[in-house]
Amino acid sequence: MRDFRKDHMKLPILALISSVAFANGIPTFNKDIAPILYQNCASCHRPGEVAPFSLLTYQDAAKRAGQLAAVTKSRYMPPWKAESGEIRFRDERRLTDAQIRMIADWVKNGSPEGDPKEKPKPPQFAEGWQIGAPDQVITVPAKFAVPADGADAFRCFVVPIGNTEERYANDVEFRPGNRRVVHHALIYLDTTGAARKMAASQGGDSYSCFGGPGFPPSGGLGGWAPGASPTQLAAGLAYPIPKGADLVVQVHYHPDGKPEQDQSSIGLKFAPKPERALTTMLVGTRNIDIPAGESHYEVKQSLTVPLDAEAISITPHAHLICKDMKVDAELPDGTVKHLIHIPDWDFNWQGSYRFQDPILLPKGTRVSIDYIYDNSANNPHNPSDPPKRVVHGEQTTNEMGLAFVQVALPNEEARAEFRKGLRAQLIKQFLSGGGSSEPK
């Protein structure tokens, strides 16, 4: 029998491992691992993006092989918090159990590179506006300085849109000015002037805003996180932008080790007034009072859908000590649809989840939240040591329990009736000591 070892004594060790892998069916980077990384990781782990290192080449991945196995096994990465279920979302970055085992086997067997002919082409990423040339580009007023290190920053930028009549946007794209430090962004609308006042009180066109934007929004235009595609609504749908509204862009910044600056932009493409209308069910409660040391504090609340509607997206929200969140829809016939379940909520990875297909919510459907909070010393996300009592509020040490469910309705008349039906329920909840703010 041919002496395999002698034939390869002069080869570099990685080449030797690759040859053995090829002969024995061991996973290799080129054939098995690169496709996983390119599909689920490269949108962030590439030059100029928010992730601290690239994963486009074999050399990039091999020197971090052990780390890749650990963070994928724990499902810390890729950062997709929603649990797998019957309902699917757009832009999912969830690895299968088989993919996680594949990465572990690759690392266990020495992280071989494999046959170069089997390596797929690295993904290509668009440099310009993905929605095409926007009808309007809105840029935050001034560059924001992000320090080299320290705590993450949450900043709300207030930008007048300048529309003299109500307009409708069906395509919205957020473009971070500096992808190295922009972690995610949420886009709100304000017709009250409240955001301008908060910005003025902090001496400019922006203000610090951990948690929510600090005011009841007059609507929203979605959000952005690394790897997400722009919001492009289906035909017949568009976001209403009220006359005179301000755009309020909440940006989460993550220091990258050196001083940085960011000046992000939003591109809008407008459409005629749509036949169908969008609105938001805001399910939540102010009735949150968590004793210090309590490891399992449960918050529940629900609203009933006043008219037949289609759920388009969902944005669950809480602060630091929430650990588990579920949002369910119980249909009039008793069927329960699990809209979203995040079993390991992490405030740093919050986002808006768009359903792959609209979810029909017939009139009488009960949409409910069930959130669990851990205010004990065992919660690594607890900002207080020792733990302190936590109540509802906007501050870092306060908590929230909300779910924004965006729904589509047949027309503006249905939207008005839908909002009226929700408002009656919210007033009742508020008078009883719970509830959330007015529907949008």
C-alpha positions as a printed Julia matrix, in Angstrom:
440×3 Matrix{Float64}:
   0.0    0.0    0.0
   1.23   3.46  -0.85
   2.67   5.33   2.18
   0.36   8.35   2.32
   2.33  10.03   5.1
   5.66   9.95   3.26
   4.13  11.42   0.14
   2.9   14.4    2.12
   5.7   15.0    4.59
   6.86  18.1    2.73
   3.42  19.63   2.33
   2.28  22.42   4.68
   0.17  21.05   7.48
  -3.06  22.68   6.24
  -2.59  21.21   2.79
  -2.06  17.81   4.39
  -5.29  18.15   6.38
  -7.14  19.21   3.23
  -5.9   16.16   1.36
  -6.98  13.84   4.15
 -10.35  15.56   4.31
 -10.86  15.17   0.57
 -10.05  11.48   0.82
 -12.26  10.78   3.81
 -15.34  12.95   3.25
 -14.5   15.38   6.07
 -16.14  18.81   5.72
 -13.92  21.37   4.0
 -14.08  25.14   3.82
 -14.45  25.34   0.06
 -17.19  22.76  -0.33
 -19.14  22.94   2.94
 -18.29  25.94   5.13
 -17.94  28.79   2.65
 -21.56  28.45   1.43
 -22.8   28.73   5.02
 -20.67  31.78   5.8
 -21.45  33.51   2.51
 -25.2   33.13   2.96
 -25.5   33.89   6.66
 -22.45  35.85   7.83
 -20.8   37.77   4.99
 -23.35  40.6    4.99
 -21.77  41.79   8.25
 -18.39  39.99   8.25
 -16.76  41.74   5.31
 -14.49  44.77   4.91
 -16.13  48.04   5.93
 -19.06  46.44   7.74
 -20.05  46.51  11.4
 -18.5   43.13  12.29
 -14.93  43.29  13.68
 -13.44  40.89  11.09
 -14.11  39.45   7.63
 -15.08  35.85   6.85
 -14.76  35.91   3.07
 -11.55  33.89   2.72
 -10.32  30.56   4.03
  -7.55  32.33   5.96
 -10.13  34.6    7.64
 -12.24  31.65   8.77
  -9.49  29.17   9.65
  -7.79  31.41  12.19
 -11.13  31.84  13.99
 -12.38  28.29  13.51
 -12.77  27.51  17.21
 -14.64  30.75  17.78
 -16.97  29.99  14.85
 -17.81  26.59  16.3
 -18.49  28.04  19.76
 -20.69  30.98  18.74
 -22.74  28.97  16.25
 -23.26  26.09  18.7
 -24.61  28.54  21.3
 -26.6   30.32  18.53
 -25.08  33.61  19.61
 -24.2   34.01  15.95
 -25.54  34.7   13.44
 -27.67  37.19  15.41
 -31.14  35.96  14.59
 -33.22  35.97  17.76
 -36.6   34.68  16.56
 -37.14  30.97  17.11
 -37.89  28.74  14.14
 -41.58  27.98  13.66
 -44.38  27.62  11.16
 -44.3   31.35  10.34
 -41.25  32.43   8.33
 -39.6   35.83   8.1
 -37.75  37.65   5.35
 -33.94  37.88   5.54
 -33.66  35.01   8.04
 -30.11  34.26   9.17
 -30.8   31.15  11.21
 -28.47  28.17  10.9
 -29.93  24.67  10.81
 -28.79  22.02  13.26
 -27.06  20.27  10.38
 -25.1   23.42   9.47
 -23.99  23.9   13.08
 -22.8   20.25  13.21
 -20.99  20.76   9.91
 -19.0   23.69  11.31
 -18.19  21.7   14.47
 -17.0   18.7   12.42
 -14.88  20.97  10.23
 -13.14  22.43  13.28
 -12.78  19.04  14.98
 -10.95  17.69  11.93
  -8.44  20.51  11.66
 -10.37  23.05   9.56
  -9.24  21.82   6.13
  -9.45  24.13   3.12
 -10.37  21.5    0.53
 -10.39  21.58  -3.26
 -10.23  25.17  -4.62
 -12.45  24.13  -7.52
 -15.31  23.51  -5.07
 -15.24  27.0   -3.56
 -18.27  29.14  -4.53
 -17.84  32.7   -5.69
 -17.9   35.19  -2.79
 -21.16  37.13  -2.6
 -21.42  40.48  -4.35
 -22.99  43.4   -2.5
 -24.63  46.4   -4.14
 -22.82  49.69  -3.5
 -25.55  52.1   -4.61
 -29.16  52.46  -3.51
 -30.73  49.01  -3.61
 -34.2   50.49  -4.2
 -32.93  52.42  -7.22
 -32.63  56.19  -7.38
 -34.71  57.56  -4.44
 -37.27  60.31  -4.97
 -35.98  61.95  -1.8
 -32.8   61.46   0.22
 -32.88  62.59   3.84
 -29.52  62.89   5.59
 -29.1   63.45   9.32
 -28.09  67.08   9.96
 -24.52  66.62  11.22
 -21.86  64.0   11.74
 -22.1   62.16  15.04
 -18.87  61.39  16.87
 -18.62  57.81  18.17
 -15.89  57.38  20.83
 -13.27  54.66  20.49
 -14.62  52.64  23.39
 -17.1   52.7   26.25
 -20.82  51.97  26.32
 -22.94  51.72  23.19
 -24.71  54.95  22.22
 -28.36  55.36  21.23
 -29.02  58.62  19.38
 -32.22  60.04  17.87
 -31.71  62.41  14.92
 -34.57  64.78  14.06
 -34.92  65.76  10.39
 -37.8   67.79   8.91
 -39.09  66.0    5.8
 -40.52  69.2    4.33
 -43.67  67.75   2.78
 -46.53  70.25   2.45
 -49.11  67.49   1.99
 -49.48  63.87   3.01
 -47.31  61.58   0.9
 -46.87  57.82   0.64
 -43.6   55.89   0.57
 -43.55  52.3   -0.62
 -39.75  51.83  -0.67
 -37.54  52.88   2.25
 -33.8   52.32   2.5
 -31.55  53.27   5.4
 -27.9   53.73   4.42
 -25.44  53.87   7.32
 -22.75  56.48   6.8
 -20.23  54.35   8.7
 -21.0   50.63   8.71
 -18.21  49.94  11.18
 -20.14  51.51  14.06
 -23.84  51.56  13.07
 -25.4   48.56  14.79
 -29.05  49.1   13.78
 -31.59  51.87  13.19
 -35.33  52.44  13.64
 -37.22  55.16  11.76
 -40.14  57.02  13.34
 -42.43  59.89  12.33
 -43.36  62.77  14.62
 -46.07  65.37  13.95
 -46.17  66.79  17.49
 -42.82  68.58  17.65
 -41.88  66.56  20.74
 -38.68  65.2   19.2
 -37.57  68.69  18.14
 -38.01  69.94  21.7
 -35.94  67.08  23.13
 -33.2   67.71  20.58
 -33.21  71.44  21.35
 -32.93  70.71  25.07
 -29.68  68.85  24.32
 -28.36  71.69  22.19
 -28.85  70.52  18.64
 -30.65  68.33  16.12
 -30.39  65.06  18.05
 -30.76  63.65  21.55
 -29.82  60.59  23.58
 -32.61  57.99  23.41
 -32.05  54.59  24.96
 -35.09  52.32  24.56
 -37.86  54.1   22.65
 -37.72  57.52  20.96
 -39.18  59.21  24.05
 -42.54  60.19  22.54
 -45.57  58.38  21.05
 -44.67  58.17  17.33
 -47.07  59.4   14.67
 -46.06  56.44  12.51
 -42.92  54.72  11.34
 -40.93  53.69   8.27
 -39.39  50.44   9.48
 -35.76  49.97  10.36
 -32.4   48.53   9.4
 -29.94  45.99  10.71
 -26.83  44.56   9.03
 -27.86  41.94   6.5
 -31.44  43.17   6.14
 -32.8   44.22   2.76
 -34.57  47.57   2.27
 -38.27  47.8    3.06
 -40.15  47.39  -0.22
 -43.87  47.04   0.33
 -46.17  44.93  -1.81
 -48.21  46.54  -4.55
 -51.08  48.62  -3.18
 -49.34  49.36   0.14
 -47.35  52.4    1.26
 -46.32  54.16   4.45
 -48.32  57.36   5.01
 -46.09  60.36   5.79
 -48.27  63.11   7.32
 -47.97  66.71   6.25
 -45.2   68.51   8.13
 -43.89  65.35   9.81
 -40.36  65.09  11.17
 -38.29  62.01  10.57
 -36.79  60.69  13.81
 -34.0   58.2   13.21
 -32.88  56.21  16.23
 -29.39  54.82  15.64
 -27.6   52.32  17.86
 -23.81  52.87  17.74
 -21.24  50.29  18.78
 -17.65  51.57  19.36
 -15.03  49.73  17.3
 -11.82  50.64  19.12
 -11.01  53.95  17.46
 -12.8   57.3   17.15
 -15.35  57.26  14.32
 -17.96  59.54  12.77
 -21.29  58.74  11.15
 -23.77  60.66   9.03
 -26.44  58.26   7.78
 -29.14  58.77   5.15
 -32.61  57.48   4.28
 -33.86  57.1    0.73
 -37.6   57.27  -0.03
 -39.5   56.3   -3.16
 -43.01  57.68  -3.28
 -46.2   56.15  -4.64
 -49.74  57.38  -5.31
 -52.2   57.13  -2.47
 -52.66  53.37  -2.1
 -55.97  51.58  -2.16
 -55.02  49.63   0.94
 -53.9   51.24   4.19
 -51.3   50.47   6.84
 -51.57  50.91  10.57
 -49.99  49.46  13.7
 -51.41  47.53  16.62
 -49.41  48.46  19.7
 -49.88  45.72  22.28
 -48.29  46.48  25.62
 -48.61  47.64  29.18
 -47.27  50.23  31.59
 -48.08  47.93  34.49
 -44.5   46.78  35.13
 -43.08  46.72  38.68
 -40.35  44.09  39.11
 -38.96  43.51  42.62
 -35.21  43.31  43.08
 -34.06  39.71  42.87
 -37.18  38.44  41.05
 -35.99  35.97  38.37
 -39.33  35.18  36.71
 -41.59  38.21  36.4
 -44.32  37.75  33.8
 -46.07  40.5   31.84
 -49.19  39.75  29.79
 -51.46  41.96  27.71
 -53.69  41.6   24.66
 -55.79  43.46  22.11
 -58.6   42.21  19.91
 -58.45  42.85  16.15
 -61.48  45.08  15.35
 -61.6   44.24  11.6
 -60.17  41.64   9.25
 -56.51  42.55   8.71
 -53.22  41.15   7.4
 -50.13  41.28   9.62
 -47.1   42.48   7.62
 -44.38  42.74  10.27
 -43.77  42.6   14.0
 -41.38  44.5   16.27
 -41.19  43.24  19.86
 -39.55  45.59  22.34
 -38.26  45.51  25.89
 -35.14  46.74  27.69
 -32.25  44.94  29.36
 -33.67  42.4   31.82
 -36.33  40.81  29.62
 -35.31  37.23  28.84
 -38.2   35.61  26.95
 -40.94  37.07  24.74
 -43.85  35.52  22.92
 -46.48  37.15  20.73
 -49.43  34.96  19.74
 -52.61  35.43  17.73
 -55.64  33.42  18.83
 -58.15  33.33  15.98
 -61.92  33.32  16.59
 -62.05  29.58  15.85
 -59.54  28.88  18.62
 -56.54  28.36  16.33
 -53.35  29.88  17.74
 -50.67  31.34  15.47
 -47.31  31.95  17.1
 -46.32  35.26  15.52
 -42.9   35.34  17.16
 -40.99  33.74  20.02
 -37.62  35.07  21.2
 -36.43  32.73  23.98
 -33.21  34.66  24.69
 -34.06  38.33  24.19
 -31.02  40.61  23.93
 -31.63  44.34  23.74
 -28.52  44.76  21.59
 -30.05  42.59  18.85
 -33.54  44.0   18.65
 -35.13  44.57  15.28
 -38.21  44.52  13.09
 -39.25  41.15  11.65
 -41.1   41.12   8.33
 -43.27  38.09   7.64
 -42.43  36.15   4.51
 -46.15  36.08   3.69
 -48.91  38.26   5.22
 -50.67  36.64   8.21
 -54.47  36.84   8.06
 -55.94  38.09  11.35
 -59.76  37.82  11.16
 -61.96  40.2   13.14
 -62.06  39.03  16.75
 -58.5   37.64  16.76
 -56.79  38.23  20.11
 -53.15  39.31  19.78
 -51.31  38.8   23.06
 -47.84  39.29  24.5
 -46.28  37.13  27.2
 -42.89  38.48  28.34
 -40.68  37.19  31.16
 -38.12  39.34  33.0
 -35.17  38.33  35.16
 -34.21  40.98  37.73
 -31.84  38.73  39.62
 -28.08  38.9   40.03
 -27.82  35.84  37.76
 -28.95  37.85  34.72
 -25.75  39.04  32.96
 -27.73  41.84  31.26
 -28.93  43.33  34.56
 -27.51  46.89  34.72
 -27.82  47.05  38.53
 -25.48  45.26  40.93
 -27.0   44.5   43.33
 -30.39  44.33  41.57
 -32.83  47.18  42.14
 -36.58  47.5   41.73
 -37.47  48.07  38.06
 -40.59  49.89  36.86
 -41.96  50.93  33.47
 -40.16  53.84  31.8
 -37.82  55.11  29.09
 -34.54  55.08  31.05
 -31.84  52.41  30.87
 -32.77  51.04  34.28
 -36.52  51.03  33.48
 -38.37  48.37  31.5
 -40.95  48.11  28.73
 -43.15  45.39  27.29
 -44.43  46.19  23.8
 -45.12  44.58  20.43
 -45.71  46.67  17.31
 -47.74  44.63  14.82
 -48.02  46.34  11.45
 -51.21  45.42   9.6
 -52.72  46.08   6.18
 -56.39  47.04   5.77
 -58.65  47.37   2.69
 -58.75  51.22   2.64
 -58.46  54.42   4.69
 -62.02  54.09   5.97
 -61.18  50.65   7.37
 -58.01  52.1    8.88
 -60.0   54.78  10.71
 -62.49  52.21  12.0
 -59.65  49.88  13.02
 -57.89  52.65  14.98
 -61.17  53.62  16.65
 -61.72  50.03  17.75
 -58.2   49.77  19.18
 -58.45  53.15  20.9
 -61.57  52.09  22.8
 -59.73  49.02  24.11
 -56.63  51.01  25.05
 -58.64  53.59  26.96
 -60.28  50.79  28.91
 -56.88  49.23  29.67
 -55.42  52.59  30.68
 -58.24  53.3   33.1
 -57.74  49.88  34.64
 -54.05  50.63  35.27
 -52.3   49.07  32.27
 -52.31  49.53  28.54
 -50.06  51.33  26.11
 -50.22  54.45  23.99
 -52.62  55.28  21.2
 -52.53  53.13  18.03
 -50.6   54.49  15.06
